[in-house]
């Protein structure tokens, strides 16, 4: 099922024995486009700690109740490796989490993998620091040596300018994800500063570079291609036929419904 990721903001997180907080952010891999971590705001319960949950532990979403169940207990979460709120998420910290919970780091396999569209060399990438917005990014400390430069925040990419090969087309308004596989399938692009009142979908296959210093996404499509692309209604779900038309228009591999 495809879902805009912003819809999960503020969802209550329910462990098997009670609530543990709410959705604060998601971390994704900017090469494979897999969502790697759910970031939970635990409030006063675990003050000044950042709680990360692997997607494999997330159960069925309760869309009406705005809840996500996780296959964990409060005791497990409380005893998990201590990741401080503003501390970078390093590879060592991820390994400690995998080991503590018994999660499989290869869960779900690759998404784009070696297919076209994976980013070969993002420019001056910064790892996730638990920032609440792009504006706060300059205030954090340098990354540790073992930080994963491809682990990025949904909050950080939201609002980023996005450009075709021949000029800007707008900004990243949201991400459209597969809520079963926890993959980033499309960017929702607001083109209002260029093409008034229009929103378009862009696949990660179109991304050539993300400059995390300048907070800018570069695409391998043209503005004319964007204007001629099949329309998308943000209030309507795209069916398989609609996705096929979109992928055929740009020449992207497959469609991920």
C-alpha positions as CSV (number, residue, x, y, z in Angstrom):
1,X,0.0,0.0,0.0
2,X,1.4,3.4,-1.0
3,X,1.2,6.1,1.7
4,X,2.5,9.6,2.1
5,X,5.1,9.4,4.8
6,X,3.9,12.6,6.5
7,X,0.7,10.9,7.4
8,X,2.6,9.0,10.0
9,X,3.8,12.1,11.9
10,X,2.6,12.0,15.5
11,X,1.3,8.4,15.3
12,X,1.3,6.7,18.7
13,X,3.7,3.8,19.0
14,X,2.3,0.9,20.9
15,X,4.5,-1.8,22.3
16,X,3.0,-5.1,23.4
17,X,2.5,-3.8,26.9
18,X,1.8,-0.1,26.4
19,X,2.7,3.1,24.7
20,X,6.3,4.1,24.2
21,X,5.9,7.4,22.4
22,X,5.1,8.8,19.0
23,X,6.5,9.0,15.4
24,X,9.2,11.7,15.2
25,X,10.9,10.9,11.9
26,X,12.1,8.1,9.6
27,X,15.7,7.5,8.4
28,X,16.3,6.2,4.9
29,X,19.2,4.9,2.8
30,X,19.8,7.3,-0.1
31,X,21.2,4.6,-2.2
32,X,18.8,1.6,-1.7
33,X,15.8,3.9,-0.8
34,X,14.9,1.6,2.0
35,X,13.5,3.0,5.2
36,X,16.0,1.8,7.8
37,X,14.8,3.3,11.1
38,X,11.7,4.7,12.7
39,X,12.6,7.5,15.1
40,X,10.4,7.6,18.2
41,X,9.9,10.6,20.5
42,X,9.6,8.9,23.8
43,X,8.7,12.1,25.6
44,X,9.4,12.3,29.4
45,X,9.5,8.5,29.6
46,X,13.1,8.2,28.2
47,X,14.1,11.9,28.3
48,X,17.1,12.9,26.1
49,X,17.2,9.5,24.5
50,X,16.6,8.7,20.8
51,X,14.6,5.5,20.3
52,X,15.2,3.8,16.9
53,X,13.0,0.9,15.8
54,X,13.8,-1.3,12.7
55,X,11.0,-1.6,10.1
56,X,10.9,-5.4,10.6
57,X,9.5,-4.8,14.1
58,X,6.6,-2.6,12.9
59,X,3.2,-4.2,12.7
60,X,0.0,-3.3,11.0
61,X,-0.8,0.4,11.0
62,X,-4.1,1.5,12.6
63,X,-4.9,4.4,10.3
64,X,-8.2,5.4,12.0
65,X,-6.6,5.3,15.4
66,X,-3.3,6.8,14.2
67,X,-1.3,4.1,15.8
68,X,1.6,1.8,14.9
69,X,2.2,-1.4,16.8
70,X,5.8,-2.6,17.3
71,X,6.8,-6.2,18.3
72,X,8.7,-5.0,21.4
73,X,8.1,-4.6,25.1
74,X,8.6,-1.4,27.1
75,X,11.3,-3.2,29.1
76,X,13.2,-4.1,25.9
77,X,13.1,-0.5,24.7
78,X,14.2,0.8,28.1
79,X,17.1,-1.6,28.1
80,X,18.2,-0.9,24.5
81,X,21.6,0.7,23.7
82,X,21.6,4.3,24.9
83,X,21.6,6.6,21.9
84,X,21.5,10.2,23.1
85,X,19.0,12.6,21.5
86,X,21.5,14.7,19.6
87,X,24.1,12.0,19.1
88,X,24.9,10.9,15.5
89,X,23.7,7.5,14.4
90,X,26.9,5.6,13.7
91,X,27.4,2.2,12.1
92,X,28.6,1.0,15.5
93,X,25.3,2.1,17.1
94,X,23.3,0.4,14.4
95,X,25.3,-2.8,14.9
96,X,24.5,-2.6,18.7
97,X,20.8,-2.2,18.0
98,X,20.8,-5.2,15.5
99,X,22.6,-7.3,18.1
100,X,20.5,-6.3,21.1
101,X,17.1,-6.9,19.4
102,X,18.2,-9.7,17.0
103,X,17.1,-7.7,14.0
104,X,18.4,-8.7,10.5
105,X,20.3,-5.8,8.9
106,X,19.5,-7.4,5.5
107,X,15.8,-7.5,6.1
108,X,13.8,-6.7,3.0
109,X,16.9,-6.9,0.7
110,X,17.8,-4.1,-1.6
111,X,15.3,-1.9,-3.3
112,X,17.1,-0.1,-6.1
113,X,20.4,-1.9,-5.5
114,X,22.5,-1.9,-8.6
115,X,19.6,-0.7,-10.8
116,X,19.7,2.6,-12.5
117,X,18.8,5.5,-10.3
118,X,20.8,4.7,-7.2
119,X,23.0,7.6,-6.3
120,X,26.6,6.9,-7.1
121,X,28.2,9.7,-5.1
122,X,26.1,12.2,-3.1
123,X,27.9,15.4,-2.5
124,X,29.2,16.2,1.0
125,X,26.6,14.1,2.7
126,X,26.0,14.4,6.4
127,X,24.6,11.6,8.6
128,X,21.4,11.9,10.5
129,X,21.8,13.9,13.7
130,X,18.2,13.9,15.0
131,X,17.6,17.3,13.5
132,X,14.0,18.5,13.5
133,X,14.4,20.6,10.3
134,X,16.9,21.7,7.6
135,X,17.4,24.9,9.4
136,X,19.0,23.2,12.4
137,X,21.5,21.2,10.3
138,X,24.3,23.7,10.5
139,X,24.3,23.7,14.3
140,X,25.3,20.1,14.8
141,X,28.8,18.7,15.3
142,X,30.9,17.0,12.7
143,X,30.2,13.4,11.9
144,X,32.2,10.5,13.5
145,X,34.4,8.5,11.3
146,X,32.1,5.5,11.3
147,X,28.9,7.5,10.5
148,X,27.0,6.2,7.5
149,X,26.8,9.0,5.0
150,X,23.9,7.4,3.2
151,X,21.6,7.3,6.3
152,X,19.5,10.4,6.0
153,X,16.4,11.9,7.6
154,X,13.0,12.3,6.0
155,X,12.7,15.6,7.9
156,X,15.9,16.8,6.2
157,X,14.9,16.1,2.7
158,X,11.4,17.5,3.0
159,X,11.4,21.0,1.6
160,X,14.6,20.5,-0.4
161,X,14.7,22.2,-3.8
162,X,14.5,19.7,-6.7
163,X,15.9,20.4,-10.2
164,X,15.5,18.9,-13.6
165,X,18.5,18.8,-15.9
166,X,17.5,22.2,-17.4
167,X,16.2,24.0,-14.4
168,X,14.4,24.0,-11.1
169,X,10.9,22.4,-10.9
170,X,10.0,22.9,-7.3
171,X,10.7,21.3,-3.9
172,X,10.2,17.9,-2.2
173,X,6.8,18.2,-0.4
174,X,6.6,14.6,0.8
175,X,7.7,11.0,0.1
176,X,5.3,8.3,-1.1
177,X,6.3,5.0,0.5
178,X,5.3,1.4,0.4
179,X,4.0,0.9,4.0
180,X,4.4,-2.9,3.7
181,X,7.9,-3.0,2.4
182,X,9.0,0.3,3.9
183,X,10.6,1.6,0.7
184,X,10.6,5.1,-0.7
185,X,8.8,4.8,-4.0
186,X,8.4,8.4,-5.1
187,X,9.0,12.0,-4.2
188,X,6.0,14.2,-4.2
189,X,7.1,17.4,-5.8
190,X,5.4,20.7,-5.3
191,X,6.0,22.7,-8.5
192,X,3.9,25.8,-7.5
193,X,6.8,28.2,-7.9
194,X,7.3,27.1,-11.5
195,X,4.1,25.4,-12.6
196,X,1.3,26.9,-10.6
197,X,-0.9,24.4,-8.7
198,X,0.7,21.2,-9.9
199,X,2.2,18.3,-8.1
200,X,4.1,15.5,-9.7
201,X,5.7,12.2,-8.7
202,X,9.4,11.5,-9.2
203,X,10.9,8.1,-8.8
204,X,14.3,7.6,-7.1
205,X,15.3,6.2,-10.5
206,X,15.4,9.8,-11.7
207,X,17.8,11.0,-9.0
208,X,21.4,11.6,-10.1
209,X,22.7,13.5,-7.0
210,X,21.6,14.8,-3.7
211,X,23.8,17.6,-2.4
212,X,23.1,17.4,1.4
213,X,25.2,20.5,2.1
214,X,23.1,22.7,-0.3
215,X,20.0,20.6,0.4
216,X,19.3,20.1,-3.3
217,X,18.1,17.1,-5.4
218,X,19.2,16.8,-9.0
219,X,17.2,14.7,-11.6
220,X,17.9,13.3,-15.0
221,X,14.6,14.4,-16.5
222,X,13.8,17.7,-18.4
223,X,11.2,20.3,-17.5
224,X,9.3,19.4,-20.7
225,X,9.1,15.8,-19.6
226,X,7.7,16.9,-16.2
227,X,5.1,19.1,-17.9
228,X,4.0,16.2,-20.2
229,X,3.9,13.6,-17.4
230,X,0.7,11.9,-16.4
231,X,-1.2,14.0,-13.9
232,X,-1.4,13.0,-10.2
233,X,-4.1,13.8,-7.7
234,X,-2.6,13.8,-4.2
235,X,-6.0,12.8,-2.8
236,X,-6.3,9.7,-5.1
237,X,-4.3,6.5,-4.8
238,X,-2.4,5.5,-8.0
239,X,-3.4,2.2,-9.4
240,X,-1.1,-0.2,-11.3
241,X,-2.1,1.2,-14.7
242,X,-1.4,4.8,-13.6
243,X,2.0,3.9,-12.3
244,X,2.8,2.0,-15.5
245,X,1.9,5.1,-17.5
246,X,4.1,7.2,-15.3
247,X,7.1,4.8,-15.6
248,X,6.6,4.4,-19.4
249,X,6.6,8.2,-19.8
250,X,10.0,8.6,-18.2
251,X,11.4,5.2,-19.1
252,X,11.9,4.2,-15.5
253,X,12.2,0.4,-14.7
254,X,9.0,-1.3,-13.6
255,X,6.3,0.2,-11.4
256,X,6.1,-0.4,-7.7
257,X,2.5,-0.4,-6.6
